[in-house]
Amino acid sequence: MANPKSVHREPEIRKIYEEFLCHRSSIVQKICLDCLLNYKMKDVEPYRDSLYALVDDKTFRNHLIMFTITSEDEQP
């Protein structure tokens, strides 16, 4: 979808995506993350790979230890 903000009742749909990020299934979490990343949020985009690693059961623990958030001053 090119512009998810143009969808009818978009705020409700986005809220559903965010709620399903807490789902037990990593497959559901990944699909919701895909949907949310379609919003092209500039503050989230630098963390795309890290977020995918966090929803993957195989890489979650290792990546959680290494995950860092930089301040606006430190971003490239």
DOKELO-189558 format. One record per residue: x, y, z of N, C-alpha, C, CB in turn; residue in one letter. Coordinates in steps of 0.05 Angstrom, whole numbers, plus 5000, padded with zeros to 4 digits. Glycine has a CB too. Layout:
<mivos>
MIVO   nx   ny   nz  cax  cay  caz   cx   cy   cz  cbx  cby  cbz r
MIVO    X    Y    Z    X    Y    Z    X    Y    Z    X    Y    Z A
...
</mivos>
This chain:
<mivos>
MIVO   nx   ny   nz  cax  cay  caz   cx   cy   cz  cbx  cby  cbz r
MIVO 5017 4977 5000 5000 5000 5000 5018 5025 5000 4981 5000 5024 M
MIVO 5013 5043 4982 5030 5066 4979 5027 5086 5002 5024 5080 4952 A
MIVO 5003 5091 5010 4998 5111 5031 4977 5100 5051 4989 5138 5019 N
MIVO 4986 5087 5072 4966 5076 5091 4949 5097 5105 4981 5059 5111 P
MIVO 4958 5122 5105 4943 5142 5118 4918 5150 5103 4959 5167 5122 K
MIVO 4916 5141 5078 4893 5148 5061 4870 5127 5064 4901 5150 5032 S
MIVO 4874 5107 5079 4854 5086 5083 4831 5096 5101 4867 5060 5094 V
MIVO 4807 5087 5094 4784 5094 5110 4788 5083 5139 4758 5083 5098 H
MIVO 4783 5099 5159 4785 5092 5187 4814 5084 5195 4766 5069 5193 R
MIVO 4832 5098 5183 4861 5092 5187 4869 5092 5216 4877 5112 5172 E
MIVO 4860 5111 5233 4869 5110 5261 4862 5084 5275 4857 5134 5276 P
MIVO 4839 5074 5269 4830 5049 5281 4847 5025 5272 4800 5043 5276 E
MIVO 4853 5025 5246 4870 5004 5235 4898 5005 5246 4871 5006 5204 I
MIVO 4909 5029 5248 4936 5031 5260 4936 5022 5289 4945 5061 5258 R
MIVO 4916 5028 5304 4914 5019 5332 4914 4988 5333 4889 5030 5346 K
MIVO 4899 4976 5314 4898 4946 5313 4926 4935 5307 4878 4937 5291 I
MIVO 4941 4947 5289 4968 4939 5283 4985 4940 5308 4981 4957 5261 Y
MIVO 4983 4962 5322 4999 4966 5346 4992 4946 5368 4996 4994 5357 E
MIVO 4966 4939 5371 4958 4920 5390 4968 4892 5383 4928 4919 5393 E
MIVO 4968 4885 5357 4977 4859 5349 5007 4855 5350 4968 4853 5321 F
MIVO 5022 4877 5354 5051 4875 5359 5056 4860 5385 5064 4902 5360 L
MIVO 5036 4859 5403 5039 4844 5428 5030 4815 5426 5023 4859 5450 C
MIVO 5022 4807 5403 5012 4779 5399 5034 4759 5405 5002 4776 5370 H
MIVO 5027 4736 5414 5047 4715 5421 5062 4704 5396 5033 4691 5434 R
MIVO 5049 4705 5373 5061 4694 5349 5080 4714 5336 5039 4686 5329 S
MIVO 5105 4706 5332 5124 4724 5319 5116 4729 5289 5152 4712 5320 S
MIVO 5101 4711 5277 5092 4715 5250 5072 4738 5249 5079 4689 5239 I
MIVO 5054 4739 5268 5034 4761 5269 5049 4787 5275 5013 4755 5291 V
MIVO 5068 4786 5293 5083 4810 5300 5098 4821 5275 5103 4804 5322 Q
MIVO 5110 4803 5260 5125 4812 5236 5106 4825 5215 5140 4788 5223 K
MIVO 5083 4813 5211 5063 4824 5192 5054 4851 5201 5039 4805 5189 I
MIVO 5049 4855 5227 5041 4881 5237 5064 4901 5235 5032 4878 5266 C
MIVO 5088 4892 5240 5111 4910 5237 5114 4919 5208 5136 4896 5247 L
MIVO 5110 4900 5189 5110 4907 5161 5089 4929 5155 5104 4882 5143 D
MIVO 5066 4926 5166 5044 4945 5161 5051 4972 5173 5018 4935 5173 C
MIVO 5062 4972 5197 5069 4998 5210 5092 5011 5196 5076 4993 5239 L
MIVO 5111 4996 5186 5134 5008 5172 5126 5020 5145 5155 4987 5168 L
MIVO 5102 5013 5135 5092 5026 5111 5086 5055 5115 5067 5011 5101 N
MIVO 5083 5063 5140 5078 5091 5147 5102 5109 5142 5068 5094 5176 Y
MIVO 5125 5097 5138 5150 5111 5133 5156 5132 5154 5149 5124 5105 K
MIVO 5155 5124 5179 5161 5142 5202 5191 5146 5203 5150 5130 5229 M
MIVO 5200 5170 5199 5228 5176 5197 5243 5169 5223 5233 5205 5190 K
MIVO 5230 5171 5246 5243 5164 5271 5246 5134 5276 5228 5177 5294 D
MIVO 5230 5119 5263 5230 5090 5266 5247 5076 5245 5201 5079 5265 V
MIVO 5249 5088 5222 5263 5076 5199 5292 5067 5205 5263 5096 5177 E
MIVO 5307 5082 5220 5335 5073 5226 5336 5047 5242 5350 5095 5241 P
MIVO 5314 5040 5255 5313 5016 5272 5299 4993 5259 5299 5023 5298 Y
MIVO 5294 4994 5233 5279 4974 5219 5291 4946 5223 5279 4980 5189 R
MIVO 5316 4943 5218 5329 4916 5221 5328 4907 5250 5358 4917 5211 D
MIVO 5333 4925 5268 5332 4918 5297 5305 4909 5305 5342 4941 5314 S
MIVO 5284 4922 5296 5257 4915 5303 5250 4887 5292 5237 4936 5292 L
MIVO 5258 4882 5268 5253 4855 5257 5268 4833 5273 5262 4853 5227 Y
MIVO 5292 4840 5282 5307 4821 5298 5294 4816 5325 5336 4831 5302 A
MIVO 5281 4837 5335 5267 4834 5361 5241 4818 5359 5261 4862 5372 L
MIVO 5228 4817 5337 5204 4801 5334 5210 4773 5325 5185 4814 5315 V
MIVO 5234 4767 5318 5242 4740 5310 5250 4724 5335 5265 4741 5289 D
MIVO 5236 4702 5340 5242 4686 5363 5271 4677 5365 5224 4662 5364 D
MIVO 5283 4672 5342 5311 4661 5342 5331 4682 5349 5317 4650 5314 K
MIVO 5326 4707 5344 5346 4728 5348 5338 4748 5371 5350 4744 5323 T
MIVO 5315 4744 5383 5305 4763 5403 5325 4768 5426 5279 4753 5414 F
MIVO 5332 4747 5439 5349 4750 5463 5376 4763 5457 5354 4723 5476 R
MIVO 5389 4754 5436 5415 4765 5429 5413 4794 5421 5428 4749 5407 N
MIVO 5392 4800 5406 5389 4828 5396 5380 4847 5418 5371 4829 5372 H
MIVO 5364 4837 5436 5355 4854 5458 5378 4865 5474 5336 4838 5477 L
MIVO 5398 4850 5478 5422 4859 5493 5437 4881 5477 5441 4835 5497 I
MIVO 5437 4879 5451 5452 4898 5435 5436 4922 5426 5463 4884 5411 M
MIVO 5410 4922 5429 5392 4943 5419 5397 4969 5434 5363 4935 5422 F
MIVO 5402 4990 5419 5405 5017 5431 5389 5037 5415 5435 5025 5432 T
MIVO 5381 5058 5429 5367 5080 5416 5384 5104 5418 5338 5085 5429 I
MIVO 5388 5117 5396 5405 5141 5396 5388 5166 5398 5423 5142 5370 T
MIVO 5400 5187 5408 5386 5213 5409 5386 5225 5382 5399 5232 5430 S
MIVO 5370 5246 5378 5368 5259 5352 5396 5270 5344 5348 5282 5352 E
MIVO 5411 5279 5363 5438 5290 5357 5457 5270 5347 5450 5303 5382 D
MIVO 5453 5244 5354 5472 5223 5346 5465 5210 5320 5473 5203 5368 E
MIVO 5441 5214 5310 5432 5200 5285 5448 5211 5262 5402 5203 5281 Q
MIVO 5453 5193 5242 5469 5201 5219 5454 5221 5202 5476 5178 5202 P
</mivos>
